[in-house]
Structure formats: structure tokens, C-alpha cells
Amino acid sequence: MHHIVHLSSFHVTFDPIPAMGRWHHEREKIIRASGIPATFLRPGGFMTNTLDWLPTIREGNYVLDPIGPGRFAPIDPADIAAVAALALTEAGHQDAEYVLTGDEMFTVAQQVRIISETIGRGIEVRETATPAEVVRFRFPNGAPRELADAITEGFTLMRADTVGFRTDTVERLLGRRPRTFADWCVRNAEAFRRP
């Protein structure tokens, strides 16, 4: 029988569980019920999520910040891939659940500062009045209600989390610290420099 790795892109650290966490949990239950051996990876925010800022950076050199003082530890997708490869090629990971984060805590403003330093150009941070403002911006023609509510809920919870959540799972499994956001920015600088 094959072994699969299931990626849930929204780890559960809040109580009650937010909508996106519930959606992923339902998928995990389906996989468990199938009887197929699996490893469950639950990463937090991806470093690549900053690419969602490209439209406002290119149009007006700013980033909309829906979480203000909220802090989180974004993870490089390359680290997620390395953990997935490990789980698929080494024994002992079947039925494991791994919550994956980066090693550094950031606000959106701190991330923007690192991008600015990397590309040698200042980028303005505009804190939004409400998380729903970002949803309206991302989906100017409207988003399905359930999705809009889930995104708003996620940003609201993140805004309230001024401490942040971090695990040492990547380091324990890979024997090295997670990749840094600054390194990710260097590798992806051209995306932010393009007009």
C-alpha cells in the first residue's frame, strides 16, 4: 500500500477552530477513513503568500496590512517540501501530524521592511481598517460568501495574536533550522523588482 503526505495549508492554533482549519480537518478525516497510510503536514503561513502583495506594490508601491500588530512565523515552501520528502522516504512518519512554521516571528510591516531592504526600495505599509477591506480588494467582483468570511475570520484571529505561534518541527525533523525570510527574499527579489 502506498504512503501519502497530506498538506493542510492552515494549521489549527485557535479555539474555536477557524473555518479554513475545519475544512482541512474534514479532508484529513476522509484520508484517515480511507485506510491509506498518511502523514499530515500542517504548515502555517507560507513565505510565498507575500507574492499576493505584488499588484499593490507594482501599482502604487504599497502593501495592505490586515493584521497590524499580529505576528506569525511564515515558512519557506522549500522546507515543507523537504519535510514531505523525508516523510515519504524514511520510516516512522506514518500517521504522524506535523505542524510546520518558520523560525522567525513577523508582523506584515516587518516582512515589508525586509523586502524593501532586499530590493533597495521603500514600500509603504497601509494598515487596513478591517480585515474585510483586504477581501474586497483581492476580490473586487466579489468572493463566495463562505470564502470571504473564512479569510476575514483568519485575518481577525491573526490580528489578535500579537505573540505568534512557532514550532521547532522543521529543525527536529531536518536537523537544521528553517530557511529565513531574508534568504527567501533574496531568492525571489526579481519578482518584487519587476515593474
C-alpha positions in Angstrom: 0.0 0.0 0.0 1.2 3.5 -0.8 2.0 6.2 1.8 0.7 9.7 1.1 1.6 13.0 2.6 -1.4 15.4 3.0 -0.8 19.1 3.2 -3.3 21.2 5.2 -2.4 24.8 4.4 -3.9 26.3 7.6 -2.7 24.8 10.9 -5.0 24.9 13.8 -3.8 27.0 16.7 -7.0 28.8 17.6 -10.0 27.8 19.6 -12.6 27.6 18.2 -11.2 26.2 15.0 -11.5 28.7 12.2 -13.4 27.8 9.0 -10.2 27.1 7.0 -8.9 24.8 9.7 -12.3 23.0 9.8 -12.2 22.5 6.0 -8.7 20.9 6.2 -9.7 18.8 9.2 -12.6 17.4 7.2 -10.2 16.3 4.4 -7.9 14.7 6.9 -10.8 12.7 8.3 -11.6 11.4 4.8 -7.9 10.3 4.3 -7.8 8.6 7.7 -11.1 6.8 6.9 -9.6 5.5 3.6 -7.1 3.4 5.4 -4.2 4.7 3.3 -1.1 5.3 5.4 -0.5 9.0 5.6 1.5 11.8 7.2 -0.3 15.1 7.8 1.7 18.3 7.3 0.1 21.4 8.8 2.1 24.5 7.8 1.3 28.0 8.9 1.6 30.9 6.5 3.8 30.5 3.5 6.6 33.0 2.7 5.2 32.8 -0.9 2.0 34.5 0.4 3.9 37.8 0.1 3.6 37.4 -3.6 -0.1 38.3 -3.2 1.2 41.8 -2.5 2.7 42.3 -6.0 -0.4 44.0 -7.5 -0.3 46.9 -4.9 3.5 47.0 -4.9 3.5 47.4 -8.7 0.6 49.7 -8.9 1.3 52.1 -6.0 4.4 50.8 -4.1 2.4 49.8 -1.0 1.1 46.7 0.9 -2.3 46.4 2.6 -1.8 45.1 6.1 -4.9 43.4 7.5 -3.2 42.1 10.7 -1.4 45.1 12.2 0.3 44.0 15.4 -0.4 40.3 14.7 2.7 38.1 14.5 3.3 34.8 12.8 6.2 32.6 11.7 6.0 32.1 7.9 7.6 29.0 6.4 9.5 28.6 3.2 7.7 26.1 0.9 11.1 24.5 0.3 11.1 23.5 3.9 7.6 22.0 3.6 8.8 20.0 0.6 11.9 18.8 2.5 9.7 17.5 5.3 7.4 15.9 2.8 10.3 14.1 1.1 11.6 13.0 4.5 8.2 11.6 5.5 7.9 9.7 2.2 11.5 8.2 2.2 12.1 7.4 5.9 10.3 5.0 8.1 8.5 6.3 11.2 6.3 9.1 9.9 3.2 7.1 9.1 0.1 8.6 10.9 2.3 11.5 12.2 0.9 15.0 12.3 3.5 17.8 11.9 2.7 21.5 12.5 5.3 23.4 10.5 6.3 27.0 10.9 9.3 29.2 10.2 11.7 30.1 12.9 11.2 33.9 12.9 8.2 35.9 14.1 7.0 38.8 11.9 4.3 41.4 11.5 3.4 42.3 8.0 5.3 45.6 8.4 8.5 43.7 9.4 8.2 41.5 6.4 7.7 44.5 4.1 10.8 46.1 5.6 12.9 43.0 4.8 11.6 43.0 1.2 12.4 46.8 0.9 15.9 46.2 2.2 16.4 43.4 -0.3 15.3 45.3 -3.3 16.7 48.6 -2.3 13.4 50.5 -2.5 11.0 51.6 0.3 7.5 50.1 0.2 4.7 51.8 2.2 2.6 49.7 4.6 -1.1 50.7 4.8 -2.9 49.1 7.7 -6.5 48.4 6.8 -9.4 49.4 9.0 -10.8 45.9 8.9 -9.7 42.5 7.5 -12.7 42.6 5.3 -11.2 45.5 3.4 -8.4 43.2 2.1 -11.0 40.7 1.0 -12.9 43.4 -1.0 -9.6 44.5 -2.6 -8.5 40.9 -3.5 -11.9 40.1 -4.9 -13.2 43.3 -6.5 -16.0 41.4 -8.2 -16.9 39.6 -5.0 -15.9 36.3 -3.5 -18.1 33.4 -2.5 -19.5 34.3 0.9 -18.1 31.3 2.7 -14.6 32.1 1.4 -14.8 35.8 2.2 -16.0 35.0 5.7 -13.2 32.5 6.2 -10.5 34.9 5.0 -11.9 37.7 7.2 -12.0 35.3 10.2 -8.4 34.2 9.6 -7.1 37.8 9.4 -9.1 38.8 12.5 -7.6 35.9 14.5 -4.1 36.8 13.2 -4.6 40.4 14.2 -5.4 39.4 17.7 -2.3 37.1 18.0 0.4 39.6 18.9 2.7 36.8 20.3 2.5 34.4 17.4 2.9 30.7 17.1 6.1 28.8 16.3 7.2 25.2 16.3 10.6 23.5 16.2 9.3 20.7 14.0 11.4 21.6 10.9 14.6 21.7 12.9 13.8 18.4 14.7 13.0 16.6 11.5 15.6 18.0 9.2 18.4 18.6 11.6 18.7 22.2 10.6 16.9 25.5 11.3 14.2 26.5 8.8 15.2 28.8 6.0 14.9 32.5 6.8 12.6 35.0 5.3 15.5 37.2 4.3 17.0 34.4 2.3 13.7 33.7 0.6 13.5 37.4 -0.3 17.0 37.3 -1.9 16.0 34.2 -3.9 12.8 35.9 -5.1 13.9 39.6 -5.3 13.2 39.8 -9.0 9.5 39.2 -8.5 9.4 42.3 -6.3 11.6 44.5 -8.6 9.7 44.0 -11.8 7.5 47.0 -12.7 
